[in-house]
Amino acid sequence: MLIGLLGAVRDPFRPVAPELAPLLSPTSVLRPFPSRVPAFPFTPLEQALQQVGHLEAGLAAAEAGCDVLVIDSLGDYGLAALRAATALPVFGPGEMGMAAAAAGGRRFGIVTVWPASMNFIPEGLLRTYGHEAACIGIANVGAEAELDRLAGPDGYLAQVRDGAAAVLDAIAVAIADMAGRGAAAVLLGCTCMSPLAAALAARAPVPVINPLASAVLAAERAGVWAGGERVIARPGRPDLVKRMVEGVADEPAEDCPVCVVASNVGE
């Protein structure tokens, strides 16, 4: 099964989401399809731009022969549009991760590496998916200043990706605090936290839900596409989306390993 991972980094030196390999069947392959809209979702404005970027990435994945699509962002960018535009099964970590966290009627908390100014993204999903009452709160490990130093080998994103001790410890403390407040599970608030999930789960007093793993495993269970027309959008719509994205694709990237394109090496 070929799983298109929408918004994921294409990096020639790193396999995509290697931490998920032990969870997948030997016949499943994750292939990254980066968003070509270089706008970090600081506000709902950029969030709307990423809806289009991830839609275009999903259409490219469908054309490339993917059997199923997974959005590599808790924000589920473009999920509804993709389900309207392609016959392939499409899964969002926000939708799947929140469902897993709330399974059995349990209350859960969200712990994220992003600051409070970005809580509008998970808060919107909680309303959309009907989990507001089940979520006891969102803990923000990252400070607002981190948004000004995202990129580079010493940047905040590199620290998250590499599991810097200070970041890992801060997340673990926040998870324990959520459990102390009554959360029966904790949802990681960004798919960029996926590489840390196993280490965090080993230290946590409650289950830790990796939303990317939830979505990818749901994609595997969906089964291989069994025929029929892949793209069901009205004629010309996919080309229109592509032309829209090409208008901004050459702008400087605002680095985020899951939300915007970080590398086009190999295209």
DRENRO-335059 format. One line per 2 residues: number of its first residue (from 1); for each residue z, x, y of N, C-alpha, C, O. Coordinates in steps of 0.2 Angstrom, whole numbers, plus 2048, in hexadecimal, padded with zeros to 3 digits. Example, Ala and Ser with C-alpha at 12.3 -4.5 7.8 and 13.67 -1.06 7.14 Angstrom:
// DRENRO-335059
1) 827 842 7E4 827 83E 7EA 827 842 7F0 82A 847 7EF | 823 840 7F5 824 844 7FB 827 840 800 828 843 806
//
This chain:
// DRENRO-335059
1) 800 804 7FA 800 800 800 800 804 806 804 809 807 | 7FC 803 80B 7FB 807 811 7FF 803 817 7FC 7FD 818
3) 804 805 819 808 802 81E 807 805 825 808 80B 826 | 804 801 82A 803 804 830 809 803 835 80C 7FE 835
5) 80C 809 837 812 809 83B 810 80A 842 80E 80F 845 | 810 804 846 80E 803 84D 812 806 852 818 804 852
7) 810 80B 856 814 80E 85B 817 814 859 81A 818 85D | 816 816 853 819 81C 850 815 822 852 80F 822 854
9) 818 828 853 815 82E 855 811 831 850 813 831 84A | 80B 833 851 807 837 84D 808 83F 84E 806 841 853
11) 80C 842 84A 80E 849 84B 80C 84D 845 80E 84B 83F | 807 852 846 805 856 840 80A 85A 83C 809 85C 837
13) 810 85B 840 815 85F 83D 81B 85B 839 81F 85E 836 | 81B 855 83A 820 850 837 81D 84A 834 819 847 837
15) 81F 849 82E 81D 843 82B 820 83D 82E 825 83D 831 | 81D 837 82E 81F 831 832 825 82E 82E 825 82D 828
17) 82B 82D 831 831 82A 82E 833 82D 827 833 829 822 | 834 834 826 835 836 820 83B 834 81D 83C 834 817
19) 840 831 821 846 82F 81E 845 828 81A 84A 826 816 | 840 825 81B 83E 81F 817 83B 820 811 83B 81C 80D
21) 839 826 810 835 828 809 839 826 803 836 823 7FE | 83F 827 803 843 825 7FD 843 81E 7FB 845 81C 7F6
23) 842 81A 800 843 813 800 83C 80F 7FE 83C 80A 7FB | 837 813 7FE 830 810 7FD 82E 812 7F6 830 816 7F3
25) 829 80D 7F4 826 80F 7ED 821 814 7EE 81F 816 7F3 | 820 818 7E8 81B 81E 7E9 814 81C 7EB 811 820 7ED
27) 812 816 7EB 80C 814 7ED 80B 812 7F4 806 810 7F6 | 811 811 7F8 811 80F 7FF 810 815 803 813 81A 802
29) 80C 815 808 80B 81A 80D 80C 817 814 809 812 816 | 810 81B 818 810 819 81F 80B 81D 823 80B 823 823
31) 808 819 828 803 81D 82C 804 81B 833 804 815 835 | 805 820 838 807 81E 83F 800 81C 843 7FB 81F 842
33) 801 817 847 7FC 815 84C 800 814 852 803 80F 854 | 7FF 81A 856 803 81A 85D 800 815 862 7FA 813 862
35) 805 812 866 803 80E 86C 800 813 871 802 818 872 | 7FA 811 874 7F7 815 879 7F8 813 880 7F5 815 885
37) 7FE 80F 880 800 80D 887 806 811 889 80B 810 886 | 805 816 88D 80A 81B 88F 810 818 893 811 81B 899
39) 813 813 892 818 810 896 81F 80F 892 81F 80A 88E | 824 813 894 82A 812 891 82D 80B 893 82D 80A 899
41) 830 807 88F 832 800 891 839 800 895 83D 7FD 892 | 839 803 89B 83F 803 89F 840 7FB 8A1 846 7FA 8A2
43) 83B 7F7 8A2 83C 7F0 8A4 838 7EC 8A1 834 7EE 89D | 839 7E5 8A2 834 7E0 89F 82D 7E1 8A0 828 7DF 89D
45) 82B 7E5 8A6 824 7E6 8A8 821 7EB 8A3 81C 7E9 8A0 | 825 7F0 8A2 822 7F5 89D 822 7F2 896 81E 7F4 892
47) 827 7EE 895 827 7EB 88E 821 7E7 88D 81E 7E7 887 | 81F 7E3 892 819 7DF 891 813 7E4 890 80E 7E2 88C
49) 813 7EA 893 80D 7EE 892 80D 7F1 88B 808 7F1 888 | 813 7F2 888 813 7F4 881 811 7EF 87C 80F 7F0 877
51) 812 7E8 87E 810 7E3 87A 808 7E4 878 806 7E3 873 | 805 7E6 87E 7FD 7E7 87D 7FC 7ED 879 7F7 7ED 875
53) 800 7F2 87B 7FF 7F9 877 800 7F8 870 7FC 7FB 86C | 805 7F5 86E 806 7F4 867 801 7EF 863 800 7F0 85D
55) 7FF 7EA 867 7FA 7E6 864 7F4 7EA 863 7F1 7E9 85D | 7F2 7EE 867 7EC 7F2 866 7EC 7F7 860 7E8 7F8 85D
57) 7F2 7FA 860 7F4 7FE 85A 7F3 7FA 854 7F1 7FD 84F | 7F6 7F4 854 7F5 7F0 84E 7EE 7EE 84C 7ED 7EE 846
59) 7EA 7ED 851 7E3 7EB 84F 7E0 7F1 84C 7DC 7F1 848 | 7E1 7F7 84F 7DF 7FE 84C 7E1 7FF 845 7DD 801 841
61) 7E7 7FD 844 7EA 7FE 83D 7E6 7F9 838 7E5 7FB 832 | 7E5 7F3 83A 7E1 7EE 836 7DA 7F1 835 7D8 7F0 82F
63) 7D7 7F3 83A 7D0 7F6 839 7D0 7FC 834 7CB 7FD 831 | 7D6 800 834 7D6 806 830 7D8 804 829 7D8 809 825
65) 7D9 7FE 827 7DA 7FC 820 7E1 7FB 81E 7E2 7FB 818 | 7E6 7FB 823 7ED 7FA 821 7EE 7F3 81D 7EA 7EE 81F
67) 7F2 7F3 819 7F4 7ED 815 7F9 7E9 819 7F9 7E3 818 | 7FD 7EC 81D 803 7E9 820 805 7ED 826 804 7F3 826
69) 808 7E9 82B 809 7ED 831 811 7EC 833 814 7E7 832 | 814 7F2 835 81B 7F2 838 81B 7F5 83F 818 7FA 840
71) 81E 7F2 843 81F 7F4 84A 825 7F9 84A 82A 7F7 848 | 824 7FF 84D 829 804 84D 82D 804 853 82D 809 857
73) 830 7FE 854 834 7FD 85A 839 7F7 859 836 7F2 856 | 83F 7F8 85A 843 7F2 85A 841 7EC 85E 843 7E7 85D
75) 83D 7EE 864 83B 7E9 868 835 7E5 866 834 7E0 869 | 833 7E6 860 82E 7E2 85D 828 7E0 861 825 7DB 862
77) 826 7E6 865 820 7E5 86A 81A 7E2 866 817 7E5 862 | 817 7DD 869 811 7DA 867 811 7D6 860 80C 7D5 85E
79) 817 7D5 85E 818 7D2 857 814 7CB 857 810 7CA 852 | 816 7C6 85C 812 7C0 85B 80B 7C0 85C 807 7BD 859
81) 809 7C5 861 802 7C6 862 7FE 7C8 85C 7F9 7C6 85A | 801 7CD 858 7FE 7D0 852 7FE 7CB 84D 7F9 7CA 849
83) 803 7C6 84C 802 7C1 847 7FD 7BC 849 7FA 7B9 844 | 7FB 7BB 84F 7F6 7B7 851 7EF 7BA 851 7EA 7B7 850
85) 7EF 7C1 850 7E9 7C5 851 7E6 7C8 84A 7E0 7C9 84A | 7EA 7C8 845 7E8 7CB 83F 7EB 7C7 839 7F1 7C4 83A
87) 7E8 7C7 834 7EA 7C4 82E 7EF 7C8 82A 7F1 7C5 825 | 7F0 7CE 82C 7F5 7D2 828 7FC 7D0 829 7FE 7CD 82E
89) 801 7D1 824 808 7D0 826 80A 7D5 82B 808 7DB 82B | 80E 7D3 830 811 7D7 835 818 7D6 835 81B 7D0 835
91) 81C 7DC 836 823 7DC 836 826 7DF 83B 824 7E5 83D | 82B 7DD 83E 82F 7E0 844 836 7E2 842 839 7DE 83F
93) 838 7E8 844 83F 7EA 842 844 7E6 846 849 7E5 843 | 842 7E3 84C 847 7DF 84F 848 7D9 84B 84E 7D7 84A
95) 843 7D5 849 844 7CF 845 847 7D1 83E 84C 7CD 83C | 845 7D6 83B 847 7D7 834 84E 7DA 834 852 7D8 830
97) 84F 7DF 839 856 7E2 839 85B 7DD 83B 861 7DD 839 | 85A 7D8 840 85F 7D3 842 860 7CF 83C 866 7CC 83B
99) 85B 7CD 839 85C 7C8 833 861 7CB 82E 865 7C8 82B | 85F 7D2 82D 864 7D6 828 86B 7D6 82A 86F 7D5 826
101) 86C 7D8 831 872 7D8 833 876 7D2 833 87C 7D2 832 | 873 7CC 834 876 7C6 834 876 7C2 82D 879 7BD 82D
103) 874 7C6 828 873 7C3 821 87A 7C0 81F 87F 7C3 820 | 87A 7BA 81C 880 7B7 81A 885 7B4 81F 88A 7B3 81E
105) 882 7B4 825 886 7B1 82A 88B 7B6 82E 88F 7B4 831 | 88A 7BC 82C 88F 7C1 82F 88D 7C3 836 888 7C2 839
107) 893 7C5 83A 892 7C7 841 890 7CE 841 893 7D2 83C | 88D 7D0 846 88A 7D7 846 88A 7DA 84D 88A 7D6 852
109) 88A 7E0 84E 88A 7E3 854 883 7E8 854 881 7E9 84F | 881 7EA 85A 87B 7EE 85B 87E 7F4 85F 881 7F4 864
111) 87C 7FA 85C 87D 801 85F 877 804 860 873 805 85C | 876 806 867 86F 809 869 870 80F 86D 875 810 870
113) 86C 814 86C 86C 81A 870 869 819 877 86A 81E 87B | 867 813 879 865 812 87F 86A 80F 884 86F 80C 881
115) 869 80F 88A 86E 80D 88F 86E 805 890 869 802 88E | 873 803 893 874 7FB 894 86E 7F8 898 86C 7F2 897
117) 86A 7FC 89C 865 7F9 8A0 85F 7F7 89B 85B 7F3 89D | 85F 7F9 895 85A 7F7 890 85C 7F2 88B 858 7F1 887
119) 862 7EF 88C 864 7EA 888 860 7E4 888 861 7DF 884 | 85C 7E3 88D 858 7DD 88E 853 7DC 888 851 7D7 886
121) 852 7E2 885 84D 7E2 87F 851 7DE 879 84F 7D9 876 | 857 7E1 876 85A 7DE 871 85D 7D7 872 85D 7D3 86E
123) 85F 7D6 879 862 7D0 87B 85C 7CA 87A 85E 7C5 878 | 856 7CC 87C 851 7C7 87C 84F 7C6 874 84E 7C0 873
125) 84F 7CB 870 84E 7C9 869 854 7C5 866 852 7C1 861 | 85A 7C6 868 85F 7C2 865 85E 7BB 866 85F 7B7 862
127) 85C 7B9 86D 85A 7B3 86E 854 7B0 86A 855 7AA 868 | 84F 7B4 86A 849 7B2 867 84A 7B0 85F 848 7AB 85D
129) 84E 7B4 85C 84F 7B4 855 855 7B0 853 857 7AF 84D | 859 7AD 858 85F 7A9 857 865 7AC 854 869 7A9 851
131) 866 7B3 856 86C 7B6 854 871 7B8 859 876 7BC 858 | 870 7B4 85F 875 7B6 865 87C 7B5 863 881 7B9 864
133) 87E 7AF 85F 885 7AE 85D 887 7B2 858 88D 7B4 858 | 883 7B5 854 885 7BA 84F 887 7C1 852 88B 7C5 84E
135) 884 7C3 857 884 7CA 85A 88B 7CA 85E 88B 7C6 863 | 88F 7CE 85D 895 7CF 861 894 7D3 867 899 7D3 86B
137) 88F 7D7 867 88E 7DB 86D 889 7E1 86C 887 7E2 866 | 887 7E4 871 883 7EA 871 887 7F0 874 889 7F0 879
139) 887 7F6 870 88A 7FC 872 885 801 874 881 802 870 | 885 803 87A 880 808 87D 883 80F 87D 888 811 881
141) 881 813 878 883 81A 878 880 81E 87D 883 823 880 | 87A 81D 87F 876 821 884 878 81F 88B 879 819 88D
143) 878 824 890 879 822 897 873 821 89B 86E 823 898 | 873 81E 8A0 86D 81D 8A4 869 823 8A6 863 823 8A6
145) 86D 829 8A7 86A 82F 8A9 865 832 8A3 861 836 8A4 | 866 830 89D 862 832 897 85B 830 898 856 833 896
147) 85A 82A 89C 853 828 89D 84F 82D 8A1 849 82C 8A1 | 852 831 8A5 84F 836 8A9 84E 83D 8A6 84B 841 8A9
149) 850 83D 89F 84F 844 89C 84D 842 894 850 845 890 | 848 83E 894 846 83C 88D 842 841 889 844 842 883
151) 83E 845 88D 839 849 889 83B 850 888 841 852 88B | 837 854 885 839 85B 884 83D 85D 87E 840 859 87B
153) 83D 863 87C 841 866 876 848 865 877 84C 864 872 | 84B 865 87D 852 864 87E 853 85D 881 859 85B 883
155) 84E 858 881 84F 852 884 853 84D 880 855 84F 87A | 855 848 882 859 843 87F 856 840 878 85A 840 873
157) 850 83F 878 84C 83D 872 84C 842 86D 84D 840 867 | 84C 848 86F 84C 84D 869 853 84D 866 854 84F 860
159) 858 84C 86A 85F 84C 868 860 847 863 863 847 85E | 85D 841 865 85E 83B 860 85A 83C 85A 85D 83B 854
161) 854 83E 85A 850 840 854 853 845 850 853 844 84A | 856 84A 853 859 84F 84F 860 84E 84D 863 852 849
163) 863 849 84F 86A 847 84D 86F 84C 850 873 84F 84C | 86E 84E 856 873 852 859 87A 850 858 87B 84A 858
165) 87F 854 857 885 852 855 889 84E 85A 88C 849 858 | 888 84F 861 88B 84B 866 888 844 866 88C 83F 866
167) 881 843 865 87E 83D 864 881 839 85E 883 833 85E | 881 83C 858 883 839 852 88A 837 852 88C 832 850
169) 88E 83B 855 895 839 856 896 833 85A 89A 82F 859 | 893 833 860 893 82E 864 891 827 861 894 822 862
171) 88C 827 85D 88A 821 85A 88F 81F 855 890 819 854 | 891 824 851 896 822 84C 89C 81F 84F 89F 81A 84C
173) 89F 822 854 8A5 81F 858 8A3 818 85A 8A7 813 859 | 89D 816 85C 89B 810 85F 89B 80B 859 89D 805 85A
175) 898 80D 853 898 809 84D 89F 807 84B 8A0 801 849 | 8A3 80C 84B 8AA 80B 849 8AE 806 84E 8B2 801 84B
177) 8AC 806 854 8AF 802 859 8AC 7FB 858 8B0 7F6 858 | 8A6 7FA 856 8A3 7F3 855 8A7 7F0 84F 8A8 7EA 84F
179) 8A8 7F4 84A 8AB 7F2 844 8B2 7EF 846 8B5 7EA 843 | 8B6 7F3 84A 8BC 7F1 84C 8BC 7EB 850 8C2 7E8 850
181) 8B7 7E9 853 8B7 7E3 857 8B5 7DD 853 8B4 7D8 856 | 8B3 7DE 84D 8B2 7D9 848 8AB 7D9 845 8A9 7D4 842
183) 8A7 7DD 847 8A0 7DE 844 8A0 7DF 83D 8A4 7E4 83B | 89D 7DB 839 89D 7DC 831 897 7E1 830 896 7E3 82A
185) 892 7E2 834 88D 7E6 834 88B 7E9 83B 88C 7E6 840 | 887 7EE 83B 885 7F1 841 87D 7F2 840 87B 7F6 83C
187) 879 7F0 845 872 7F1 845 871 7F7 84A 873 7F7 850 | 86D 7FC 848 86B 801 84C 866 7FF 851 861 7FB 84F
189) 867 800 858 863 7FD 85D 85C 800 85F 85A 7FF 864 | 85A 805 85B 853 808 85C 851 80B 856 854 80E 852
191) 84A 80A 855 847 80D 84F 847 815 84F 846 818 84A | 848 817 855 849 81F 856 84F 821 853 850 827 852
193) 854 81D 851 85A 81E 84E 85A 81F 846 85E 820 843 | 854 81D 844 853 81C 83C 854 823 839 857 823 833
195) 852 829 83B 854 82F 838 85C 830 837 85E 834 833 | 860 82D 83B 867 82E 83B 86B 829 837 871 829 836
197) 867 824 834 86A 81E 831 86E 820 82B 874 81D 82B | 86C 824 827 86F 826 821 876 829 823 87B 828 820
199) 876 82E 827 87C 832 829 881 82D 82C 887 82E 82B | 87E 828 830 883 824 834 886 81F 82F 88C 81D 82F
201) 882 81C 82A 884 818 825 88A 81B 821 88F 818 81F | 889 822 820 88E 825 81B 895 825 81F 89A 826 81C
203) 895 825 826 89B 826 82A 89E 81F 82C 8A3 81E 82F | 89A 819 82B 89C 813 82E 8A0 80F 829 8A0 80F 823
205) 8A5 80B 82C 8A9 806 828 8A6 800 826 8A9 7FC 823 | 8A0 7FF 829 89C 7F8 828 895 7FA 826 893 800 828
207) 891 7F6 823 88A 7F7 822 886 7F9 829 887 7F6 82E | 882 7FE 828 87E 800 82E 876 7FE 82D 874 800 828
209) 873 7FA 831 86D 7F7 82F 868 7FB 833 868 7FC 839 | 863 7FE 830 85E 802 833 858 7FD 834 855 7FB 82E
211) 856 7FB 83A 851 7F6 83A 84A 7F8 838 846 7F4 836 | 849 7FE 839 842 801 837 842 800 82F 83C 7FE 82C
213) 847 802 82B 847 801 824 846 7FA 822 843 7F8 81D | 84A 7F6 826 849 7EF 824 842 7EC 825 840 7E8 820
215) 83F 7EE 82A 838 7EC 82B 833 7EF 826 82F 7EB 823 | 834 7F5 824 82F 7F8 820 830 7F6 819 82B 7F5 815
217) 836 7F5 817 838 7F2 810 835 7EB 80F 833 7E9 80A | 836 7E7 815 833 7E0 815 82B 7E0 814 828 7DC 811
219) 828 7E5 817 821 7E6 817 81F 7E8 810 81A 7E5 80D | 823 7EC 80C 821 7EE 805 822 7E7 801 81D 7E6 7FD
221) 826 7E3 802 827 7DD 7FE 822 7D8 800 821 7D4 7FC | 81E 7D9 805 819 7D4 807 813 7D4 802 80F 7D0 802
223) 812 7DA 7FF 80D 7DB 7FA 806 7DD 7FE 806 7DD 804 | 802 7E0 7FA 7FB 7E2 7FC 7F7 7DC 7FF 7F7 7D7 7FB
225) 7F4 7DD 804 7EF 7D8 807 7EA 7D6 801 7E7 7DA 7FE | 7E9 7D0 800 7E6 7CD 7FA 7DF 7CA 7FC 7DC 7C7 7F8
227) 7DC 7CC 802 7D5 7CA 803 7D5 7C5 809 7DA 7C3 80C | 7CF 7C3 80B 7CE 7BF 811 7CD 7C3 817 7CD 7C9 817
229) 7CB 7C0 81C 7C9 7C3 822 7D0 7C6 826 7D5 7C2 826 | 7CF 7CC 827 7D5 7D0 82A 7D7 7CD 831 7DC 7CB 833
231) 7D2 7CE 836 7D3 7CC 83D 7D1 7C5 83E 7CB 7C3 83D | 7D6 7C1 840 7D4 7BA 841 7D4 7B8 849 7D4 7B2 84B
233) 7D4 7BD 84D 7D4 7BB 854 7CD 7B9 856 7C8 7BA 853 | 7CD 7B5 85C 7C6 7B3 85E 7C2 7B9 85F 7C4 7BE 861
235) 7BB 7B8 85F 7B6 7BD 85F 7B7 7C1 866 7B8 7BD 86B | 7B7 7C7 866 7B8 7CB 86C 7BF 7CD 86E 7BF 7D1 873
237) 7C4 7C9 86C 7CA 7CB 86E 7CD 7D2 86D 7D0 7D5 871 | 7CC 7D4 866 7CE 7DB 865 7CB 7E0 869 7CE 7E5 86C
239) 7C4 7DF 86B 7C1 7E4 86F 7C4 7E4 876 7C4 7E9 87A | 7C5 7DE 878 7C8 7DD 87F 7CF 7E0 880 7D0 7E4 885
241) 7D3 7E0 87B 7DA 7E3 87B 7D8 7EB 87B 7DC 7EE 87F | 7D4 7ED 877 7D2 7F5 877 7D0 7F7 87E 7D2 7FC 880
243) 7CC 7F3 881 7C9 7F5 888 7CF 7F5 88D 7CF 7F9 891 | 7D4 7F0 88C 7D9 7F0 891 7DE 7F6 890 7E0 7F9 895
245) 7DF 7F8 88A 7E3 7FE 888 7E0 805 88A 7E3 809 88D | 7D9 805 889 7D6 80B 88B 7D6 80D 893 7D5 812 895
247) 7D7 807 897 7D8 808 89E 7DE 80C 8A0 7DF 80F 8A5 | 7E4 80D 89B 7EA 810 89D 7EB 816 898 7F0 819 899
249) 7E7 816 893 7E9 81B 88D 7E9 822 88F 7ED 826 88C | 7E6 824 895 7E6 82B 897 7EC 82D 89C 7EC 832 89F
251) 7F0 828 89E 7F5 829 8A2 7FA 82D 89F 7FB 82D 899 | 7FE 831 8A3 803 836 8A0 809 831 89C 80B 82C 89E
253) 80A 834 896 80F 830 892 816 831 894 818 836 896 | 81A 82B 894 821 82B 895 824 82C 88E 825 826 88B
255) 826 831 88C 828 833 885 82D 82E 882 833 82E 885 | 82B 82B 87D 830 828 878 82D 828 871 827 826 871
257) 830 82A 86C 82D 82B 866 82B 825 862 827 825 85D | 82D 81F 865 82B 819 861 828 814 866 824 810 863
259) 82A 814 86C 827 80F 871 821 811 874 81D 80C 875 | 81F 817 875 819 819 878 816 81F 874 819 822 870
261) 810 820 875 80C 826 872 80F 82C 874 810 82E 87A | 811 831 86F 813 837 871 80E 83D 86F 80F 842 871
263) 80A 83B 86A 805 840 868 7FF 83C 865 800 838 861 | 7F9 83E 867 7F3 83C 864 7EF 841 860 7E9 840 85E
265) 7F3 846 85E 7F0 84B 859 7EE 848 853 7F1 844 850 | 7E8 84A 851 7E5 847 84A 7E1 841 84B 7DE 83F 846
267) 7E0 83F 851 7DB 839 852 7D4 83C 852 7CF 838 853
//
